[in-house]
């Protein structure tokens, strides 16, 4: 097998089969579905297909599921694919060609489209404090295309040509197994969010680069397996954990203050939407609490 596809499923019953089906056309791909203890029994909808199913004993998070799935295979490349995403065989071949053409690439991602073929901006810069505070103060809207105030590479032209961003949003990314093994896989201390940021940061520290190939196209619904209000505190905690891991305690503290400021500001603007408001306030609390918590790994 040239490619091991790892799909981590959690409450993904409605989308998982459509994710898996196109990939069955390529005989040199092995598909592993990791069911992260889904209450809805997600993996049951693909039980009749020629895929490997791993039923995790508990929901250890996205990184945990990815590592379980990757360890089950031995292929040259590992594709991490969200259960609400899909990619056609021709695009997989393009990503494989990109990695084989440039041995310095640790991973490569496709151009990703959502509903109505809307472009998902998946190319990112590594987090910086100025990005956090620019968002908290609303400056990222004023200077969106300058690159000064945001992690997301916004320029549409950047998605029409090959690129080398700092990191790639992980809804669909093809990784080189030797690179993954060299850095020890994904950090399972990140339950959700920032795990791919951390992965590409560690890859860069080992001399690997990220790549973007617009010849390959993936589709991502982005429906989410849980309401935003439930996962926003996890996002906040993960951002602070990333800051602590890579920049130390002082930067983690400043990151937490910035994330909390952003959460309070957004909550203030959403007085008429109580659920969203509670989500932002929970994120603010989680960021400040995370500063006091030791790293989980």
C-alpha positions as CSV (number, residue, x, y, z in Angstrom):
1,X,0.0,0.0,0.0
2,X,1.2,3.5,-0.8
3,X,-1.3,5.4,1.3
4,X,-2.9,4.6,4.7
5,X,-6.0,6.7,5.1
6,X,-6.9,7.4,8.7
7,X,-10.4,8.7,9.4
8,X,-11.2,9.5,13.0
9,X,-15.0,9.3,13.5
10,X,-17.0,10.6,16.4
11,X,-20.8,11.0,15.9
12,X,-20.1,10.9,12.2
13,X,-22.8,8.4,11.1
14,X,-24.4,10.8,8.6
15,X,-21.2,11.6,6.7
16,X,-18.8,8.7,7.1
17,X,-19.8,6.5,4.2
18,X,-19.6,9.3,1.7
19,X,-16.1,10.1,3.0
20,X,-15.0,6.5,2.6
21,X,-16.7,5.4,-0.7
22,X,-14.6,7.4,-3.3
23,X,-11.3,6.1,-1.8
24,X,-12.3,2.4,-2.5
25,X,-11.4,3.0,-6.2
26,X,-7.7,2.9,-5.5
27,X,-6.2,-0.5,-4.8
28,X,-3.0,1.0,-3.4
29,X,-4.9,2.7,-0.5
30,X,-5.7,1.1,2.8
31,X,-8.5,2.7,4.8
32,X,-8.7,2.7,8.6
33,X,-11.7,4.1,10.4
34,X,-11.1,4.8,14.1
35,X,-14.3,5.0,16.0
36,X,-13.5,7.2,19.0
37,X,-16.2,5.6,21.2
38,X,-19.0,7.3,19.2
39,X,-22.4,7.3,21.0
40,X,-24.0,7.0,17.5
41,X,-22.0,3.9,16.5
42,X,-20.4,5.7,13.6
43,X,-18.4,2.8,12.2
44,X,-21.5,0.7,11.7
45,X,-22.3,2.5,8.5
46,X,-19.1,1.2,6.9
47,X,-18.9,-2.2,8.4
48,X,-19.8,-3.8,5.1
49,X,-17.0,-2.1,3.2
50,X,-13.4,-3.3,2.8
51,X,-12.0,-1.0,5.5
52,X,-10.2,-1.6,8.8
53,X,-12.3,-0.6,11.8
54,X,-10.6,0.2,15.1
55,X,-13.0,0.8,18.0
56,X,-11.2,2.9,20.5
57,X,-11.9,2.1,24.2
58,X,-12.6,5.7,24.9
59,X,-12.7,9.1,23.2
60,X,-9.1,10.3,23.6
61,X,-9.4,13.1,21.2
62,X,-8.5,13.6,17.5
63,X,-4.7,13.2,17.9
64,X,-5.2,10.0,19.9
65,X,-7.4,8.6,17.2
66,X,-5.0,9.6,14.4
67,X,-2.1,7.9,16.2
68,X,-4.2,4.7,16.7
69,X,-5.0,4.6,13.0
70,X,-1.5,5.5,11.7
71,X,0.0,2.8,13.9
72,X,-2.2,0.1,12.3
73,X,-0.6,0.6,8.8
74,X,2.9,0.6,7.2
75,X,2.3,2.6,4.0
76,X,4.7,5.2,2.8
77,X,2.2,8.0,3.3
78,X,-0.6,8.6,5.8
79,X,-3.7,10.7,4.9
80,X,-5.5,12.2,7.8
81,X,-9.1,12.8,6.6
82,X,-12.0,14.2,8.6
83,X,-15.2,12.1,8.4
84,X,-17.2,15.1,7.0
85,X,-14.6,15.6,4.2
86,X,-14.0,13.8,0.9
87,X,-11.4,13.7,-1.8
88,X,-11.4,12.0,-5.2
89,X,-8.8,9.5,-6.2
90,X,-7.2,11.8,-8.8
91,X,-6.6,14.4,-6.1
92,X,-5.0,11.8,-3.8
93,X,-2.6,10.9,-6.7
94,X,-1.7,14.6,-7.0
95,X,-0.8,14.8,-3.3
96,X,1.3,11.7,-3.6
97,X,3.1,13.1,-6.6
98,X,3.8,16.4,-4.7
99,X,5.4,14.5,-1.8
100,X,7.5,12.3,-4.1
101,X,8.6,15.4,-6.1
102,X,9.9,17.2,-3.0
103,X,11.6,15.1,-0.3
104,X,11.7,18.1,2.1
105,X,7.9,18.1,2.4
106,X,6.6,16.4,5.6
107,X,3.0,16.9,4.6
108,X,0.9,18.4,1.8
109,X,-2.7,19.6,1.7
110,X,-5.2,20.2,-1.1
111,X,-7.4,23.1,-2.0
112,X,-10.5,22.6,0.1
113,X,-14.0,23.7,-0.8
114,X,-17.2,23.8,1.3
115,X,-20.8,24.4,0.6
116,X,-21.4,26.1,-2.7
117,X,-17.8,25.4,-3.6
118,X,-16.7,28.2,-1.2
119,X,-13.0,28.2,-0.6
120,X,-11.8,27.1,2.8
121,X,-8.6,29.0,3.7
122,X,-6.6,26.1,5.1
123,X,-3.1,27.6,4.8
124,X,-1.9,29.1,8.1
125,X,1.0,30.9,9.8
126,X,2.2,29.8,13.2
127,X,0.4,31.5,16.1
128,X,1.9,34.7,17.4
129,X,0.7,36.9,20.3
130,X,0.1,39.8,17.8
131,X,-2.5,37.6,16.0
132,X,-4.3,36.9,19.2
133,X,-4.5,40.5,20.3
134,X,-5.3,41.7,16.8
135,X,-8.4,39.4,16.8
136,X,-9.3,40.4,20.3
137,X,-9.3,44.1,19.2
138,X,-10.9,43.5,15.8
139,X,-7.8,44.5,13.9
140,X,-7.7,41.3,11.9
141,X,-10.7,42.5,9.9
142,X,-8.9,45.8,8.9
143,X,-5.7,44.1,7.7
144,X,-6.9,40.7,6.7
145,X,-4.7,40.4,3.6
146,X,-1.6,41.9,5.0
147,X,-0.4,38.9,6.9
148,X,0.3,41.1,9.9
149,X,-2.8,40.4,12.0
150,X,-3.9,36.9,11.4
151,X,-2.8,33.2,11.2
152,X,-5.0,32.4,8.2
153,X,-3.6,33.2,4.8
154,X,-6.5,35.1,3.3
155,X,-5.3,36.1,-0.2
156,X,-7.3,34.0,-2.7
157,X,-4.4,34.1,-5.1
158,X,-2.4,31.9,-2.6
159,X,-4.9,29.1,-3.2
160,X,-4.3,29.1,-7.0
161,X,-0.6,28.1,-6.9
162,X,1.6,25.7,-4.9
163,X,2.7,27.1,-1.6
164,X,4.7,26.4,1.6
165,X,2.6,27.7,4.5
166,X,3.8,27.2,8.1
167,X,1.0,24.7,8.7
168,X,-2.2,23.3,7.2
169,X,-5.7,22.9,8.6
170,X,-6.1,19.2,9.2
171,X,-9.4,18.3,7.5
172,X,-7.4,16.6,4.7
173,X,-3.6,16.3,4.7
174,X,-1.2,13.7,3.3
175,X,1.7,13.1,5.6
176,X,5.0,11.4,4.9
177,X,5.2,8.5,7.4
178,X,9.0,8.9,8.0
179,X,8.3,12.5,9.0
180,X,5.5,11.5,11.3
181,X,7.6,8.8,12.9
182,X,10.5,11.1,13.3
183,X,8.5,13.5,15.5
184,X,6.6,10.8,17.4
185,X,3.2,11.4,15.7
186,X,0.6,13.8,17.0
187,X,0.7,15.1,20.6
188,X,-2.2,13.4,22.4
189,X,-2.2,16.1,25.0
190,X,-4.2,18.2,22.6
191,X,-7.7,16.7,22.8
192,X,-9.0,18.9,20.0
193,X,-7.6,21.9,18.1
194,X,-3.9,22.9,17.8
195,X,-2.7,19.4,17.3
196,X,-1.9,20.0,13.6
197,X,-0.3,23.3,14.4
198,X,1.9,21.6,17.0
199,X,2.6,18.8,14.5
200,X,3.8,21.1,11.8
201,X,5.8,23.1,14.3
202,X,7.7,20.1,15.4
203,X,8.2,18.9,11.8
204,X,9.7,22.3,11.0
205,X,12.0,22.0,14.0
206,X,13.2,18.7,12.4
207,X,13.8,20.3,9.0
208,X,10.5,19.3,7.3
209,X,8.2,21.8,5.4
210,X,4.5,21.9,4.8
211,X,3.2,22.1,1.2
212,X,0.0,23.2,-0.5
213,X,-1.0,21.7,-3.9
214,X,-4.1,23.4,-5.6
215,X,-4.2,20.6,-8.3
216,X,-5.7,18.4,-5.6
217,X,-9.2,19.3,-4.4
218,X,-11.0,18.1,-1.2
219,X,-14.5,18.9,0.0
220,X,-15.3,19.6,3.6
221,X,-18.7,20.1,5.1
222,X,-17.4,21.3,8.4
223,X,-20.6,20.4,10.2
224,X,-18.8,19.5,13.5
225,X,-19.5,16.5,15.8
226,X,-20.5,18.8,18.7
227,X,-22.0,22.3,19.0
228,X,-19.6,25.2,18.9
229,X,-20.5,26.2,22.4
230,X,-19.2,22.9,23.7
231,X,-15.9,22.9,21.8
232,X,-14.9,26.6,22.1
233,X,-13.5,26.1,25.6
234,X,-11.4,23.3,24.2
235,X,-10.1,25.5,21.5
236,X,-9.1,28.2,24.0
237,X,-7.3,25.7,26.3
238,X,-5.4,24.2,23.3
239,X,-4.2,27.6,22.2
240,X,-2.8,28.3,25.7
241,X,-1.2,24.8,25.9
242,X,0.5,25.3,22.5
243,X,1.9,28.7,23.7
244,X,3.2,27.1,26.9
245,X,4.7,24.2,25.0
246,X,6.6,26.2,22.4
247,X,7.2,29.6,24.0
248,X,7.1,29.1,27.8
249,X,5.0,30.3,30.7
250,X,5.1,34.1,30.1
251,X,3.8,33.8,26.5
252,X,1.2,31.3,27.7
253,X,-0.1,33.8,30.2
254,X,-0.2,36.6,27.6
255,X,-1.9,34.2,25.2
256,X,-4.5,33.4,27.8
257,X,-5.2,37.0,28.5
258,X,-5.6,37.7,24.8
259,X,-8.0,34.8,24.3
260,X,-10.0,35.7,27.3
261,X,-10.2,39.3,26.2
262,X,-11.5,38.2,22.8
263,X,-14.1,35.9,24.5
264,X,-15.4,38.6,26.8
265,X,-15.6,41.1,23.9
266,X,-17.6,38.7,21.7
267,X,-19.9,37.7,24.6
268,X,-20.6,41.4,25.2
269,X,-21.6,41.8,21.5
270,X,-24.0,38.8,21.7
271,X,-26.3,39.7,24.5
272,X,-29.3,38.5,22.4
273,X,-27.8,35.1,21.6
274,X,-27.4,33.5,25.0
275,X,-26.0,30.2,23.8
276,X,-23.2,31.8,21.8
277,X,-22.6,34.2,24.6
278,X,-22.1,31.4,27.1
279,X,-19.7,29.7,24.7
280,X,-17.5,32.7,24.5
281,X,-17.5,33.2,28.3
282,X,-16.7,29.6,28.8
283,X,-13.8,30.0,26.4
284,X,-12.5,33.0,28.3
285,X,-12.6,31.0,31.6
286,X,-10.9,28.0,30.0
287,X,-8.0,30.1,28.7
288,X,-7.3,31.6,32.1
289,X,-7.7,28.2,33.8
290,X,-5.3,26.6,31.3
291,X,-2.5,28.9,32.4
292,X,-2.5,27.3,35.8
293,X,-2.7,23.7,34.6
294,X,0.4,21.6,33.9
295,X,0.9,20.3,30.4
296,X,-0.8,17.0,29.9
297,X,2.2,15.7,27.9
